Amino acid sequence: MSNNNRSMVMFIGIGLVAGFLASLIVGGGGLITYLVSGLVGSFVGGYLFSALGINLGIGNALVRQIVTSTVGAIIVVLLARLIA
């Protein structure tokens, strides 16, 4: 498996975990919903944390990315509910 493929698998895995955790916090469910909210949440969380200069202080990169993605996924789900 090439590095690019591993990165994609990790990105999807983090998205699923983040989407699942977000659904536990704000409700919702379904594999596709987890994946979409988690993947979009990765971008949203990463952008917001960077733009606002937020540093979580978490040394483990994987845990930091999951937390950032989960926060982003929560924001995405709440915004989607406001719009719908």
C-alpha positions as a Markdown table, in Angstrom:
| # | Residue | x | y | z |
|---|---|---|---|---|
| 1 | Met | 0.0 | 0.0 | 0.0 |
| 2 | Ser | 1.5 | 3.3 | -1.0 |
| 3 | Asn | 1.8 | 6.3 | 1.3 |
| 4 | Asn | -1.0 | 8.1 | -0.6 |
| 5 | Asn | -3.4 | 5.2 | -0.1 |
| 6 | Arg | -2.5 | 4.9 | 3.6 |
| 7 | Ser | -3.1 | 8.6 | 4.1 |
| 8 | Met | -6.5 | 8.3 | 2.4 |
| 9 | Val | -7.5 | 5.3 | 4.6 |
| 10 | Met | -6.4 | 7.2 | 7.7 |
| 11 | Phe | -8.4 | 10.3 | 6.6 |
| 12 | Ile | -11.5 | 8.2 | 6.1 |
| 13 | Gly | -11.0 | 6.4 | 9.4 |
| 14 | Ile | -10.6 | 9.6 | 11.3 |
| 15 | Gly | -13.7 | 10.9 | 9.6 |
| 16 | Leu | -15.7 | 7.9 | 10.6 |
| 17 | Val | -14.5 | 8.1 | 14.2 |
| 18 | Ala | -15.1 | 11.9 | 14.3 |
| 19 | Gly | -18.6 | 11.5 | 12.8 |
| 20 | Phe | -19.5 | 8.8 | 15.2 |
| 21 | Leu | -18.3 | 10.8 | 18.2 |
| 22 | Ala | -20.2 | 13.9 | 17.0 |
| 23 | Ser | -23.4 | 11.8 | 16.6 |
| 24 | Leu | -23.0 | 10.6 | 20.2 |
| 25 | Ile | -22.9 | 14.2 | 21.3 |
| 26 | Val | -25.5 | 15.8 | 19.1 |
| 27 | Gly | -27.5 | 12.8 | 17.9 |
| 28 | Gly | -27.9 | 11.3 | 14.5 |
| 29 | Gly | -26.7 | 8.1 | 12.9 |
| 30 | Gly | -25.9 | 6.1 | 9.9 |
| 31 | Leu | -22.5 | 5.1 | 8.4 |
| 32 | Ile | -22.8 | 7.6 | 5.5 |
| 33 | Thr | -23.8 | 10.4 | 7.9 |
| 34 | Tyr | -20.8 | 9.6 | 10.1 |
| 35 | Leu | -18.5 | 9.6 | 7.2 |
| 36 | Val | -19.7 | 12.8 | 5.5 |
| 37 | Ser | -20.0 | 14.8 | 8.8 |
| 38 | Gly | -16.6 | 13.6 | 9.9 |
| 39 | Leu | -14.8 | 14.3 | 6.7 |
| 40 | Val | -16.3 | 17.7 | 6.3 |
| 41 | Gly | -15.8 | 18.3 | 10.0 |
| 42 | Ser | -12.1 | 17.6 | 9.5 |
| 43 | Phe | -11.8 | 20.5 | 7.2 |
| 44 | Val | -14.0 | 22.8 | 9.2 |
| 45 | Gly | -12.3 | 22.0 | 12.5 |
| 46 | Gly | -8.9 | 22.3 | 11.0 |
| 47 | Tyr | -9.7 | 25.6 | 9.4 |
| 48 | Leu | -11.4 | 27.1 | 12.5 |
| 49 | Phe | -8.7 | 26.0 | 14.9 |
| 50 | Ser | -6.0 | 27.4 | 12.6 |
| 51 | Ala | -7.8 | 30.7 | 12.0 |
| 52 | Leu | -8.5 | 31.2 | 15.6 |
| 53 | Gly | -5.1 | 30.1 | 16.7 |
| 54 | Ile | -6.4 | 27.4 | 19.0 |
| 55 | Asn | -3.8 | 24.9 | 20.2 |
| 56 | Leu | -5.2 | 21.9 | 22.0 |
| 57 | Gly | -1.9 | 21.0 | 23.6 |
| 58 | Ile | -2.4 | 17.3 | 22.8 |
| 59 | Gly | 0.9 | 15.7 | 21.9 |
| 60 | Asn | -0.5 | 12.7 | 20.0 |
| 61 | Ala | -1.2 | 13.8 | 16.4 |
| 62 | Leu | -3.9 | 11.2 | 15.9 |
| 63 | Val | -5.8 | 12.1 | 19.0 |
| 64 | Arg | -5.4 | 15.8 | 18.2 |
| 65 | Gln | -6.8 | 15.2 | 14.7 |
| 66 | Ile | -9.8 | 13.2 | 16.0 |
| 67 | Val | -10.6 | 15.9 | 18.5 |
| 68 | Thr | -10.3 | 18.6 | 15.9 |
| 69 | Ser | -12.4 | 16.6 | 13.4 |
| 70 | Thr | -15.1 | 15.8 | 16.0 |
| 71 | Val | -15.5 | 19.5 | 17.0 |
| 72 | Gly | -15.7 | 20.3 | 13.3 |
| 73 | Ala | -18.3 | 17.6 | 12.7 |
| 74 | Ile | -20.4 | 18.8 | 15.6 |
| 75 | Ile | -20.4 | 22.3 | 14.0 |
| 76 | Val | -21.3 | 20.8 | 10.6 |
| 77 | Val | -24.2 | 18.8 | 12.1 |
| 78 | Leu | -25.6 | 21.8 | 14.0 |
| 79 | Leu | -25.3 | 24.1 | 11.0 |
| 80 | Ala | -27.0 | 21.5 | 8.8 |
| 81 | Arg | -29.9 | 21.3 | 11.3 |
| 82 | Leu | -30.2 | 25.0 | 11.4 |
| 83 | Ile | -30.4 | 25.2 | 7.6 |
| 84 | Ala | -32.8 | 22.2 | 7.2 |
